[in-house]
Amino acid sequence: SGDYKLLADILAKTGGTGDEIYNAYTKGAALDSVLTSKVDFLKQGAEEFKKNGDRVREGDIRMEILKLKADKAGQRDYFDAGFAYYQGNSYEKSKGLFNTYSQKWPDETFGWQMLFTIGRLEDSTMEKGLAVPYAIKYLEVLEKDTTKNRKSILSTAGYLAQYYANITKDKVKALEYLKKMLVFDPTNEGIIGNIKALEKS
């Protein structure tokens, strides 16, 4: 496998394609008979792609690690692969991984946070409501530790208040989230003003 690492390094310095470098790492890993060594070898490849700014190929390599680890893959394995795809603007692949992450570890914030983030990018005007289900679930998990997650609770509740006030025109739901925000920021004049405006309308 060391020869394939050398090949990958040479290809990277001499204009080799992403496919050629990727194949060098996967072929090198296949030669090793020890699982941990295979994984370590592929991680080297992932870090090289990351360093060179090819985040999609990094995600592809990390997917190979997930396949090798199978049921033993942990939170970090799924997160790193999903985040690499996110950084490479490969949102469908990223969402697939973070959906799996959220199903496996539903009480962790990271999966819901990333799904919420991607939803906002894919629906920047909020008109489709793509991020809303993830925002609701993310907020639910955040509220399990209100001290640690205060800022995230405020921003997520603010997103939902804005969606219900401006997109669906659901004053009741908008007020629900504004009042939730007021609990965490009781002197905020903007929140207070928005509540009064909605209550009068």
Disulfide bonds with the S-S distance in Angstrom:
none
